[in-house]
Amino acid sequence: MAVENVEVTGVSYFKGDIDSNHIDSGKVFIKEMLDFTTGRAAGYSSQPYSLADAAEAKALMHNTFPLQCAVEFVRVTNGSKSKNIVQKLRPITQQSTKS
């Protein structure tokens, strides 16, 4: 488990039914540095990470983005591939709400 302070550039969610399948999902977009080691990239991009459900994304929607957050990442594997998932997400700065 690793906790990092990151810049969240946005969130999205969907809760509903598609083709008789119930979907409850959310994503958080986190600013990350492009791979400069190749010499062919510079700057930043936003990388999507899955959240547990739509409620987690909806809880952040009232904030102004970008938003500084403390994010708890957990590294998981299926035996052949590893990935980081967002375990917890908490704003660390007070942001003004949208009008």
C-alpha positions as semicolon CSV with decimal commas, in nm:
position;residue;x (nm);y (nm);z (nm)
1;M;0,000;0,000;0,000
2;A;0,135;0,341;-0,094
3;V;-0,019;0,679;-0,019
4;E;0,063;0,964;-0,255
5;N;-0,048;1,323;-0,285
6;V;-0,162;1,366;-0,644
7;E;-0,341;1,609;-0,871
8;V;-0,683;1,477;-0,972
9;T;-0,786;1,632;-1,302
10;G;-1,139;1,490;-1,311
11;V;-1,383;1,210;-1,231
12;S;-1,652;1,024;-1,422
13;Y;-1,913;0,766;-1,336
14;F;-2,197;0,553;-1,467
15;K;-2,470;0,381;-1,273
16;G;-2,741;0,208;-1,469
17;D;-2,826;-0,087;-1,691
18;I;-2,685;-0,174;-2,031
19;D;-2,811;-0,485;-2,210
20;S;-2,971;-0,611;-1,886
21;N;-2,640;-0,582;-1,698
22;H;-2,623;-0,350;-1,398
23;I;-2,315;-0,127;-1,406
24;D;-2,194;0,078;-1,110
25;S;-1,852;0,223;-1,186
26;G;-1,639;0,529;-1,140
27;K;-1,305;0,656;-1,261
28;V;-1,062;0,911;-1,129
29;F;-0,817;1,083;-1,364
30;I;-0,475;1,150;-1,212
31;K;-0,204;1,373;-1,356
32;E;0,109;1,171;-1,434
33;M;0,440;1,248;-1,599
34;L;0,486;1,114;-1,952
35;D;0,772;0,867;-2,000
36;F;1,060;1,105;-2,068
37;T;1,319;0,824;-2,062
38;T;1,271;0,750;-2,431
39;G;1,346;1,110;-2,530
40;R;1,023;1,119;-2,733
41;A;0,784;1,255;-2,471
42;A;0,770;1,542;-2,227
43;G;0,503;1,687;-2,003
44;Y;0,199;1,535;-1,839
45;S;-0,112;1,334;-1,913
46;S;-0,414;1,219;-1,712
47;Q;-0,430;0,847;-1,640
48;P;-0,767;0,687;-1,554
49;Y;-0,792;0,463;-1,247
50;S;-1,101;0,262;-1,156
51;L;-1,290;0,337;-0,837
52;A;-1,502;0,090;-0,641
53;D;-1,831;0,241;-0,757
54;A;-2,010;0,549;-0,888
55;A;-2,065;0,685;-0,536
56;E;-1,692;0,747;-0,490
57;A;-1,676;0,958;-0,805
58;K;-2,003;1,139;-0,727
59;A;-1,865;1,236;-0,384
60;L;-1,596;1,443;-0,558
61;M;-1,813;1,605;-0,827
62;H;-1,886;1,919;-0,623
63;N;-1,516;2,018;-0,620
64;T;-1,335;2,244;-0,863
65;F;-1,073;2,057;-1,065
66;P;-0,781;2,008;-1,064
67;L;-0,796;1,892;-0,702
68;Q;-0,513;1,784;-0,472
69;C;-0,591;1,446;-0,310
70;A;-0,425;1,184;-0,095
71;V;-0,461;0,856;-0,282
72;E;-0,397;0,512;-0,140
73;F;-0,277;0,282;-0,417
74;V;-0,268;-0,096;-0,385
75;R;-0,067;-0,311;-0,626
76;V;-0,258;-0,625;-0,731
77;T;-0,188;-0,910;-0,969
78;N;-0,374;-1,191;-1,138
79;G;-0,055;-1,399;-1,154
80;S;0,069;-1,267;-1,485
81;K;-0,004;-0,892;-1,487
82;S;0,024;-0,631;-1,211
83;K;-0,162;-0,304;-1,180
84;N;-0,222;-0,025;-0,931
85;I;-0,575;0,032;-0,812
86;V;-0,714;0,318;-0,604
87;Q;-0,812;0,191;-0,260
88;K;-0,894;0,527;-0,098
89;L;-0,919;0,883;-0,225
90;R;-0,942;1,192;-0,002
91;P;-0,921;1,562;-0,091
92;I;-0,640;1,735;0,100
93;T;-0,727;2,095;0,013
94;Q;-1,053;2,279;0,052
95;Q;-1,190;2,362;-0,290
96;S;-1,467;2,605;-0,365
97;T;-1,782;2,441;-0,488
98;K;-1,922;2,496;-0,834
99;S;-2,197;2,756;-0,863
